[in-house]
Amino acid sequence: MTPRAVLIVGESLAGTSAARELRALGHTGPVTIIGAEPHGAYSRPPLSKSVLKDPGADGTLGQDLDGLGIDIVRSPAIGADTSRCTVTTADGGVFGYDALIIATGAEARRLAAPGLRGELVLRTLDDARLLRSRLRTAASAIVVGAGFLGMEVASACAARDIAVTVVDVERPLERILGGYLSAALTARAEAYGIRCLRTSGFATLTGDPVHGVSLRDGTGLTADLVVTCAGETPCTHWLAGTGLADDLGVGIDGICATGVPGVFAAGDVTYRRADGSGPDRRAPFWSNALAQAKVAAASALGLAPAGAPYDDYFWTEIAGLALKVVGPLPLTGEPATLEGSVENGRALLTWNHPDGSSTVVAYGIRKPVTALRTLAKTALTQ
Ligand SMILES: Cc1cc2nc3c(=O)[nH]c(=O)nc-3n(C[C@H](O)[C@H](O)[C@H](O)COP(=O)(O)OP(=O)(O)OC[C@H]3O[C@@H](n4cnc5c(N)ncnc54)[C@H](O)[C@@H]3O)c2cc1C
């Protein structure tokens, strides 16, 4: 195998997984990762779960690459020149590559006007530590956004007996999980002490420092802390002028190629370019970042990827309930119940889709992901 120099920008799940995969595929040439965070690589899903509860969890997040002979540079990339095949870092470094893997993920979308202080978000370990320290003394909280992250943060507040209101124009998780699960999870969240407020228009943040929201109907809410969980923005500033990125991120195809020769991408920075099977689509989940990292690594070496660049699996923890989902989303209509009942807080559910695929949901019930994958493949025949 030719020892090509592979440069990876972004030191997190997608970046470190791509590096590991390059070595697993037998690549012995130079691999360099350019990272931007002082903490190095760490896992983000626990940030809104165990880390908000327990400072001891901070030390369990690392994703190390010891012994793999990977060079790590900790200075953000500030530019790329795809004709010269170089990336420039903030400290003045210039790094050449034979193949480039873009894995710069995303940052939290903020709603506060520039210069306004006090808006809390949750994307990094530092964000989580700040939020955890504020949760210690807060008596009330507002969470803007009733997606997975917003509902997890609200659950952390309620678990500390903080009076918490989640505001969103949509019902909790309805856009992705559909009306059935949204209704069940909303009822559970309300019983857990989370007030879910559906608004007729987008909330704007008020105060400096931020201490509340103003709703379209003129209602104002205030609280000790306001956390924005309103989605993420792909980190593509450093790609300005390359034509590699647009508003959705870096577009990739089925082998994680970007369209620029020698440049591949993986993880939350990407979106899947429209093809015959659907429109442009972002899917910023842990399992997709991992699957894409493996595909991008193989493609960077000129090998045929062994797996698909998408893996329809994610999990969340809301109001004390663990949810695992395997299969295509969004969900619509009512599921078939294979085990238990949602009312009792433990159920195994399946949605059969018109195209022949199925989605399986473990609702408060312990099931290994492998078992859910098998079920999702066979659910239609049950
Ligand atoms: C709080 C939280 C909870 C989550 N929970 C779940 C969950 O329960 N289930 C699930 O499936 N998914 C969850 N996710 C999503 C999951 O963590 C992401 O899909 C995953 O982290 C994506 O990995 P990534 O490597 O693509 O991007 P990221 O993890 O965003 O990493 C990108 C890295 O690139 C760095 N970077 C950015 N710009 C530059 C630059 N110019 N130069 C160098 N480096 C740069 C960033 O600092 C960062 O370290 C959660 C995310 C968050 C934030």
The ligand as an SDF file (V2000), in Angstrom:
LIG
                    3D

 53 58  0  0  0  0  0  0  0  0999 V2000
  -24.3670   17.2590   24.5220 C   0  0  0  0  0  0  0  0  0  0  0  0
  -24.4900   16.3050   23.3840 C   0  0  0  0  0  0  0  0  0  0  0  0
  -25.1510   15.1010   23.5610 C   0  0  0  0  0  0  0  0  0  0  0  0
  -25.2680   14.2000   22.5120 C   0  0  0  0  0  0  0  0  0  0  0  0
  -25.9310   13.0330   22.7220 N   0  0  0  0  0  0  0  0  0  0  0  0
  -26.0590   12.1460   21.7070 C   0  0  0  0  0  0  0  0  0  0  0  0
  -26.7520   10.9170   21.9070 C   0  0  0  0  0  0  0  0  0  0  0  0
  -27.2590   10.6440   22.9820 O   0  0  0  0  0  0  0  0  0  0  0  0
  -26.8430   10.0550   20.8460 N   0  0  0  0  0  0  0  0  0  0  0  0
  -26.2960   10.3400   19.6330 C   0  0  0  0  0  0  0  0  0  0  0  0
  -26.4050    9.5340   18.6950 O   0  0  0  0  0  0  0  0  0  0  0  0
  -25.6300   11.5030   19.4090 N   0  0  0  0  0  0  0  0  0  0  0  0
  -25.5040   12.4060   20.4220 C   0  0  0  0  0  0  0  0  0  0  0  0
  -24.8270   13.5830   20.2200 N   0  0  0  0  0  0  0  0  0  0  0  0
  -24.2350   13.8420   18.8920 C   0  0  0  0  0  0  0  0  0  0  0  0
  -22.8230   13.2740   18.7970 C   0  0  0  0  0  0  0  0  0  0  0  0
  -22.0700   13.5980   19.9270 O   0  0  0  0  0  0  0  0  0  0  0  0
  -22.1730   13.8220   17.5420 C   0  0  0  0  0  0  0  0  0  0  0  0
  -22.8790   13.2760   16.4430 O   0  0  0  0  0  0  0  0  0  0  0  0
  -20.6800   13.4990   17.4340 C   0  0  0  0  0  0  0  0  0  0  0  0
  -19.9730   14.1090   18.4680 O   0  0  0  0  0  0  0  0  0  0  0  0
  -20.1450   13.9950   16.0970 C   0  0  0  0  0  0  0  0  0  0  0  0
  -18.7650   13.8000   16.0750 O   0  0  0  0  0  0  0  0  0  0  0  0
  -17.8450   14.6680   15.1020 P   0  0  0  0  0  0  0  0  0  0  0  0
  -16.4620   14.1630   15.3520 O   0  0  0  0  0  0  0  0  0  0  0  0
  -18.3850   14.6490   13.7380 O   0  0  0  0  0  0  0  0  0  0  0  0
  -18.0050   16.1900   15.5710 O   0  0  0  0  0  0  0  0  0  0  0  0
  -17.6700   16.9000   16.9400 P   0  0  0  0  0  0  0  0  0  0  0  0
  -17.8550   15.9640   18.0710 O   0  0  0  0  0  0  0  0  0  0  0  0
  -18.4260   18.1800   16.9110 O   0  0  0  0  0  0  0  0  0  0  0  0
  -16.1160   17.2090   16.8330 O   0  0  0  0  0  0  0  0  0  0  0  0
  -15.5590   18.0700   15.9090 C   0  0  0  0  0  0  0  0  0  0  0  0
  -14.2250   18.5380   16.4460 C   0  0  0  0  0  0  0  0  0  0  0  0
  -13.6220   19.3880   15.4600 O   0  0  0  0  0  0  0  0  0  0  0  0
  -13.0710   20.5080   16.1170 C   0  0  0  0  0  0  0  0  0  0  0  0
  -12.9530   21.6230   15.1880 N   0  0  0  0  0  0  0  0  0  0  0  0
  -13.9060   22.4920   14.7840 C   0  0  0  0  0  0  0  0  0  0  0  0
  -13.3780   23.3990   13.9600 N   0  0  0  0  0  0  0  0  0  0  0  0
  -12.0710   23.1150   13.8460 C   0  0  0  0  0  0  0  0  0  0  0  0
  -11.0050   23.6960   13.1320 C   0  0  0  0  0  0  0  0  0  0  0  0
  -11.1660   24.7620   12.3730 N   0  0  0  0  0  0  0  0  0  0  0  0
   -9.7630   23.1360   13.2380 N   0  0  0  0  0  0  0  0  0  0  0  0
   -9.5880   22.0210   14.0130 C   0  0  0  0  0  0  0  0  0  0  0  0
  -10.5700   21.4290   14.7030 N   0  0  0  0  0  0  0  0  0  0  0  0
  -11.7970   21.9850   14.6140 C   0  0  0  0  0  0  0  0  0  0  0  0
  -14.0300   20.7880   17.2450 C   0  0  0  0  0  0  0  0  0  0  0  0
  -13.4140   21.5670   18.2540 O   0  0  0  0  0  0  0  0  0  0  0  0
  -14.3430   19.3720   17.7130 C   0  0  0  0  0  0  0  0  0  0  0  0
  -13.4290   18.9400   18.6690 O   0  0  0  0  0  0  0  0  0  0  0  0
  -24.6980   14.5190   21.2540 C   0  0  0  0  0  0  0  0  0  0  0  0
  -24.0500   15.7410   21.0580 C   0  0  0  0  0  0  0  0  0  0  0  0
  -23.9470   16.6240   22.1170 C   0  0  0  0  0  0  0  0  0  0  0  0
  -23.2500   17.9470   21.8980 C   0  0  0  0  0  0  0  0  0  0  0  0
  1  2  1  0
  2  3  1  0
  2 52  2  0
  3  4  2  0
  4  5  1  0
  4 50  1  0
  5  6  2  0
  6  7  1  0
  6 13  1  0
  7  8  2  0
  7  9  1  0
  9 10  1  0
 10 11  2  0
 10 12  1  0
 12 13  2  0
 13 14  1  0
 14 15  1  0
 14 50  1  0
 15 16  1  0
 16 17  1  0
 16 18  1  0
 18 19  1  0
 18 20  1  0
 20 21  1  0
 20 22  1  0
 22 23  1  0
 23 24  1  0
 24 25  2  0
 24 26  1  0
 24 27  1  0
 27 28  1  0
 28 29  2  0
 28 30  1  0
 28 31  1  0
 31 32  1  0
 32 33  1  0
 33 34  1  0
 33 48  1  0
 34 35  1  0
 35 36  1  0
 35 46  1  0
 36 37  1  0
 36 45  1  0
 37 38  2  0
 38 39  1  0
 39 40  1  0
 39 45  2  0
 40 41  1  0
 40 42  2  0
 42 43  1  0
 43 44  2  0
 44 45  1  0
 46 47  1  0
 46 48  1  0
 48 49  1  0
 50 51  2  0
 51 52  1  0
 52 53  1  0
M  END
$$$$
